[in-house]
Amino acid sequence: MTAHLDSTAAPPTSNPVDGEAAPTFHFDVVREWSRWEALGRRLQAHGLDFIIEPYVRFQGEVGEQGTFFIKEPSRSGIEFKSFKDMGQLFAA
């Protein structure tokens, strides 16, 4: 994936998700659960400014997932997520 910095681009838009402003345009990276947790902790320890801090959605339900969003230099969002059960990656 290649991203180009464009300081003249319009600010990205967002949609409300679980009371947070999730970037409308974003790229997803899916990781194994323990690696997702470790990455979130490492980024927090380095003081990264998250768009959305790490948290678990749909806890105990189909599609239970960990997620967090960061911003790349052109202000687009990157979502890092994981599933307790990777078989539920595309579950409804």
C-alpha positions in Angstrom: 0.0 0.0 0.0 1.3 3.5 -0.9 -0.1 6.7 0.6 0.8 10.2 -0.5 0.8 13.2 1.8 -1.6 15.9 0.5 -1.8 18.8 2.8 -4.4 20.5 0.5 -6.9 17.6 0.8 -10.2 18.2 2.5 -10.4 17.0 6.1 -11.6 13.4 6.3 -15.2 12.7 7.3 -16.4 10.4 10.0 -19.4 8.3 11.1 -20.6 7.7 14.6 -19.7 4.1 15.8 -20.3 3.2 19.4 -20.3 6.9 20.4 -17.0 7.6 18.6 -16.2 9.3 15.3 -14.9 6.6 13.1 -13.2 7.7 9.9 -15.4 7.2 6.9 -12.4 6.3 4.7 -10.0 3.9 6.3 -7.8 0.9 5.7 -8.2 -2.2 7.9 -5.4 -4.3 9.3 -6.6 -7.6 11.0 -4.2 -9.2 13.5 -4.2 -12.2 15.7 -5.7 -11.2 19.1 -2.5 -11.3 21.2 -0.6 -9.3 18.6 -3.4 -6.8 18.4 -3.3 -6.3 22.2 0.5 -6.0 22.2 0.5 -3.4 19.4 -2.2 -1.3 21.2 -0.2 -1.4 24.4 3.0 -0.5 22.6 1.4 2.5 20.8 -0.2 3.7 24.0 3.2 3.4 25.8 4.8 5.6 23.1 2.0 8.2 23.6 0.5 7.9 20.1 -2.5 10.1 19.6 -5.3 7.6 18.7 -8.4 8.5 16.7 -10.2 5.8 18.7 -8.4 4.1 21.7 -8.3 0.3 21.8 -11.5 -1.3 23.0 -13.6 -4.4 22.5 -16.8 -4.3 20.5 -19.7 -6.8 20.6 -18.2 -8.5 23.8 -19.6 -12.0 24.2 -21.5 -11.7 20.9 -21.0 -12.9 17.3 -18.3 -10.8 15.7 -16.6 -9.9 19.0 -13.7 -7.8 18.0 -10.9 -5.6 19.3 -10.4 -2.3 17.4 -8.5 0.9 17.4 -7.9 3.7 14.9 -4.8 5.7 14.2 -4.2 8.5 11.6 -1.6 8.2 8.9 0.3 11.3 7.7 -2.4 12.3 5.1 -5.0 12.1 7.8 -6.7 8.9 6.6 -7.6 6.4 9.2 -6.0 3.0 9.7 -8.1 0.5 11.8 -6.3 -2.3 13.6 -8.7 -5.0 14.6 -8.8 -8.6 15.8 -11.4 -11.2 16.5 -11.5 -13.6 19.4 -12.7 -16.1 16.8 -11.1 -15.4 13.5 -13.8 -17.5 11.9 -16.2 -14.6 12.7 -14.2 -12.1 10.6 -17.1 -11.6 8.2 -20.0 -12.7 10.5 -23.1 -10.6 10.5 
